[in-house]
Amino acid sequence: MEKLKSEKQILDSLLIVNNQRLNQKKKEASQVIELDSLKNVLVEISELITNANKQIDEHNKIIQNLSHEKRTLTNQIWKFILEELKQDLADYSTQKASLEKAISGLSTQITKKEKEKAEKFRELLELEKQTTSIQPTLDGINALLSSFGFKSFSLAKGGDGKTYKLVRANGADAQRTLSEGEKNFVTFLYFYHLLKGSQSESGITTDRVVAIDDPVSSLDNDVLFIISSLIRDLIEDVRNNKGNIKQVFILTHNIYFHKEVTYNSK
């Protein structure tokens, strides 16, 4: 564009000079004048215009086929990127294949170990059935204690593997240190577990009517709360016709216990 402006200025200057000479010729007809040639500058301007038109045509072609040009440019860019990252991609593929092989091997081992674990668990259950029927009761009572955050004691197997013993949180035998309230609490927990399950392996499926006579004597407030919560669960099961317990009778002279056991958050 600047070149064209420059050539136009030259052309304008030549035209002005030639025009002045022609005007002078009109005044003095006998005077011999020589006009400056416009050929070179006109040729230069023509070439500039021709080149500009070519560029315009090329630009118009690109605009008219923009989608194709974009795809071509995109392909060229990706080709460049792939060429630049060729070695990195090769290393990645090698590492990926190695990791996938390792993962496959670990998955196979995990599946094998899970099968072995399941088999050992079945063997353990069978051994429990063969040796004793106290494990479900022990686990059930300890689960109840844990669910309420009770940590004063828990149940464990006795020395012969067929009886229970009470142990403190530090593992010490709690038999000689149990308070009267703790003894009553353990008795209730055992009774509650029997209501939910059975002493036998197969369990009892007959309907039941439950009578609970003042189970809270000599108990602290935390234990009273736990027992009240468990009894409320029994009552709720009866209301929803859930399980084998059809009726629950509760006898008490403790006003606080009566308030707790009849509390309904709904």
ZIBEL-V78876 format. One record per residue. N is the residue number from 1. RES is the residue in one letter. SS is DSSP state (H for helix, E for strand, C for the rest). PHI is phi as a letter, one per 20 degrees, with the letter a starting at -180 (999 if undefined). D_CENTER is the distance of its C-alpha to the mean C-alpha in Angstrom with 1 decimal. Layout:
BEGIN
<<N,RES,SS,PHI,D_CENTER> <N,RES,SS,PHI,D_CENTER>>
END
This chain:
BEGIN
<<1,M,C,999,61.4> <2,E,H,f,63.2> <3,K,H,f,65.4> <4,L,H,f,66.4> <5,K,H,f,67.3> <6,S,H,f,69.4> <7,E,H,f,71.3> <8,K,H,f,71.9> <9,Q,H,f,73.3> <10,I,H,f,75.6> <11,L,H,f,76.7> <12,D,H,f,77.3> <13,S,H,f,79.4> <14,L,H,f,81.5> <15,L,H,f,82.0> <16,I,H,f,83.2> <17,V,H,f,85.6> <18,N,H,f,87.0> <19,N,H,f,87.4> <20,Q,H,f,89.4> <21,R,H,f,91.6> <22,L,H,f,92.2> <23,N,H,f,93.2> <24,Q,H,f,95.6> <25,K,H,f,97.0> <26,K,H,f,97.8> <27,K,H,f,99.8> <28,E,C,c,101.6> <29,A,C,f,101.9> <30,S,C,e,103.9> <31,Q,C,f,101.2> <32,V,C,e,99.2> <33,I,C,c,95.5> <34,E,C,c,92.6> <35,L,C,e,89.2> <36,D,C,f,86.0> <37,S,C,f,84.2> <38,L,C,e,80.9> <39,K,H,g,80.1> <40,N,H,f,77.8> <41,V,H,f,75.7> <42,L,H,f,75.4> <43,V,H,f,74.3> <44,E,H,f,71.7> <45,I,H,f,70.4> <46,S,H,f,70.4> <47,E,H,f,68.3> <48,L,H,f,65.8> <49,I,H,f,65.5> <50,T,H,f,65.1> <51,N,H,f,62.3> <52,A,H,f,60.6> <53,N,H,f,60.8> <54,K,H,f,59.3> <55,Q,H,f,56.3> <56,I,H,f,56.0> <57,D,H,f,56.1> <58,E,H,f,53.5> <59,H,H,f,51.2> <60,N,H,f,51.8> <61,K,H,f,51.0> <62,I,H,f,47.6> <63,I,H,f,46.9> <64,Q,H,f,48.1> <65,N,C,c,45.8> <66,L,H,f,42.8> <67,S,H,g,40.2> <68,H,H,f,41.8> <69,E,H,f,42.2> <70,K,H,f,38.5> <71,R,H,f,37.5> <72,T,H,f,40.1> <73,L,H,f,38.9> <74,T,H,f,35.3> <75,N,H,f,36.3> <76,Q,H,f,38.4> <77,I,H,f,35.6> <78,W,H,f,33.2> <79,K,H,f,36.2> <80,F,H,f,36.8> <81,I,H,f,33.1> <82,L,H,f,33.0> <83,E,H,f,36.3> <84,E,H,f,35.3> <85,L,C,d,32.1> <86,K,H,g,33.7> <87,Q,H,f,33.8> <88,D,H,f,30.3> <89,L,H,f,29.0> <90,A,H,f,31.2> <91,D,H,f,29.9> <92,Y,H,f,26.3> <93,S,H,f,27.2> <94,T,H,f,29.0> <95,Q,H,f,26.2> <96,K,H,f,23.7> <97,A,H,f,26.1> <98,S,H,f,26.6> <99,L,H,f,23.0> <100,E,H,f,22.5> <101,K,H,f,25.6> <102,A,H,f,24.4> <103,I,H,f,21.0> <104,S,H,f,23.2> <105,G,H,f,25.5> <106,L,H,f,22.8> <107,S,H,f,21.4> <108,T,H,f,25.0> <109,Q,H,f,25.6> <110,I,H,f,22.5> <111,T,H,g,23.7> <112,K,H,f,27.2> <113,K,H,f,26.2> <114,E,H,f,24.3> <115,K,H,f,27.5> <116,E,H,f,29.6> <117,K,H,f,27.6> <118,A,H,f,27.9> <119,E,H,f,31.6> <120,K,H,f,32.2> <121,F,H,f,30.6> <122,R,H,f,32.9> <123,E,H,f,35.8> <124,L,H,f,34.9> <125,L,H,f,35.0> <126,E,H,f,38.2> <127,L,H,f,39.7> <128,E,H,f,38.8> <129,K,H,f,40.5> <130,Q,H,f,43.5> <131,T,H,e,44.0> <132,T,C,a,43.0> <133,S,C,d,41.6> <134,I,C,e,40.8> <135,Q,H,g,37.2> <136,P,H,g,35.6> <137,T,H,f,37.5> <138,L,H,g,36.7> <139,D,H,f,33.0> <140,G,H,f,33.1> <141,I,H,f,35.1> <142,N,H,f,33.0> <143,A,H,f,29.8> <144,L,H,f,31.7> <145,L,H,g,32.8> <146,S,H,f,29.3> <147,S,H,f,27.7> <148,F,C,e,30.3> <149,G,C,m,30.0> <150,F,C,e,33.6> <151,K,C,c,34.4> <152,S,C,f,38.2> <153,F,E,b,38.5> <154,S,E,b,36.9> <155,L,E,e,38.4> <156,A,E,b,39.0> <157,K,E,f,41.2> <158,G,C,f,44.9> <159,G,C,f,46.8> <160,D,C,e,47.9> <161,G,C,m,44.4> <162,K,C,c,45.6> <163,T,C,c,45.8> <164,Y,E,d,43.6> <165,K,E,b,43.9> <166,L,E,d,42.4> <167,V,E,c,41.0> <168,R,E,f,40.1> <169,A,C,f,36.9> <170,N,C,e,38.8> <171,G,C,n,39.8> <172,A,C,f,43.3> <173,D,E,f,45.2> <174,A,C,e,45.2> <175,Q,H,g,48.2> <176,R,H,e,50.8> <177,T,H,d,48.9> <178,L,C,f,47.5> <179,S,C,f,48.8> <180,E,H,f,50.2> <181,G,H,f,47.2> <182,E,H,f,44.8> <183,K,H,f,47.0> <184,N,H,f,46.9> <185,F,H,f,43.1> <186,V,H,f,42.7> <187,T,H,g,45.1> <188,F,H,f,43.2> <189,L,H,f,39.9> <190,Y,H,f,41.6> <191,F,H,f,43.2> <192,Y,H,f,40.0> <193,H,H,f,38.3> <194,L,H,f,41.3> <195,L,H,f,40.9> <196,K,H,f,37.4> <197,G,C,c,38.3> <198,S,C,a,41.5> <199,Q,C,e,43.5> <200,S,C,e,43.7> <201,E,C,f,41.1> <202,S,C,f,41.2> <203,G,C,n,41.0> <204,I,C,d,43.2> <205,T,C,d,42.7> <206,T,C,f,45.8> <207,D,C,f,45.6> <208,R,E,c,46.2> <209,V,E,d,47.7> <210,V,E,d,46.6> <211,A,E,c,48.9> <212,I,E,c,47.7> <213,D,E,d,50.6> <214,D,C,l,49.7> <215,P,C,e,47.1> <216,V,C,d,46.6> <217,S,C,f,49.9> <218,S,C,m,49.6> <219,L,C,d,45.8> <220,D,C,e,44.0> <221,N,H,f,41.9> <222,D,H,f,38.5> <223,V,H,f,39.7> <224,L,H,g,41.3> <225,F,H,f,38.0> <226,I,H,f,36.3> <227,I,H,f,39.2> <228,S,H,f,39.2> <229,S,H,f,35.5> <230,L,H,f,36.0> <231,I,H,f,39.1> <232,R,H,f,37.4> <233,D,H,f,34.8> <234,L,H,f,37.8> <235,I,H,f,39.4> <236,E,H,f,36.3> <237,D,H,f,36.1> <238,V,H,f,39.8> <239,R,H,f,39.2> <240,N,C,e,36.5> <241,N,C,l,38.7> <242,K,C,d,36.0> <243,G,C,n,37.4> <244,N,C,e,41.0> <245,I,E,e,42.1> <246,K,E,d,44.3> <247,Q,E,b,45.9> <248,V,E,c,45.4> <249,F,E,d,48.4> <250,I,E,c,48.0> <251,L,E,d,51.0> <252,T,C,a,51.1> <253,H,C,d,53.3> <254,N,C,e,50.5> <255,I,H,f,49.7> <256,Y,H,f,46.5> <257,F,H,f,45.2> <258,H,H,g,46.3> <259,K,H,f,44.3> <260,E,H,f,41.1> <261,V,H,f,41.3> <262,T,C,e,42.1> <263,Y,C,f,39.4> <264,N,C,c,37.1> <265,S,C,f,34.1> <266,K,C,f,34.1>>
END
